[in-house]
Amino acid sequence: MVDFLVLDQDGYPFSYLEQLDFTVAKLVPGTEGNSSAWQSYINREEVPGEGPWPGTETVIQATTESSSEGALVSNGDGSYHYTFGLDLNAVSAPLVVEYEPELTHRVGLQVGGSFRGESLPAANAVYTFQPSTGLTPEQDIDHRKIVSQESCSSCHGNDLALHGGGRVDVDYCVTCHNPGSVDAQSGHSLDFREMIHKIHMGERLPSVQSGEDYILWGFRNSPSDFSDVVHPQDPRNCLTCHDPDDEATPQALQIVEKPSMEACGSCHDDIDFVAGVGHPATNNSECT
């Protein structure tokens, strides 16, 4: 159950929300060289279907729960109460996700719908906590904060609005873009660390330079071709997004403390670690 307060642009309570999407994820600690990673409790199977794409396999994707699937109550004073339709103690399909209240969790919400005939502005909110104690990151629970919204906005301004325009906050994005989430149409990983690195590499990706396209089939199966993206600086300038001196990104040093095949291979996508092509590695415990 989630209680939250909504204010309008002038700071007054807003009691007319009717459509929201929610996420809930747990932070799985890293082992054997792996970094910690968010795992959504809400997942679906995506079938690639027929279309101008190479993917043929049904895959698992993290997703959201619509407020129509649970119970949303407006208290009439700007405060709301939402009860998830999903039972966290019984998540077994399409992916078994065990409820572990001692781990750090994050609940996210996305505003949708309209008011008086006009679409409501995009807004996301998250709350990060440990269910077993109620503690928050400010009270030193395990946390993962490697990139901040301020870093994204420093280049993109307020222009980042994905999935039809409703998703605008990186802390919300990572609750779905987990390891294991895949785009069925392209077969590409939707893991945030892989996807974002590849998008920013764009035309410099070895796969693109060899003639392939880097396309994700996203919102309503519309293609987004990132093959011609030109990053405006050297992509090895990691501190642009991952600054360990920034209070907003206290775990930014994980980029050097927790190197991985997934992160390194996102840019160096001509390497087959397992086969030993380009750079041999069997698991991430060897990377440091």
Buried (B, 14 or more C-beta within 10 A) or exposed (E): EBEBEBEBEEEEEBBBBEBBBBBBBBBBBBEEBBBBBBBBBBBBEBEBEEEEBEBEEEBBBBBBBBBEBBEBEBEEEBBBEBEBBBEBEEBEEEBEBEBBEEBBBBBBBBBBEEEEEEEBEBBBBBBBBBBEEEBBBEEEBEBBBBBBBEBBBEBEEEEBEEBEEBBBBBBBBBBBBBBBBBBBBBBBBBBBBBBBBBBBBBEBBBBBEEEEEBBBBBEEBEBEEBBEBEBEEEEEEEBBBBBBEBEEBBBBBBBEEBBBBBBBBBBBBBBEBEEEEEEEBEEBEEBE
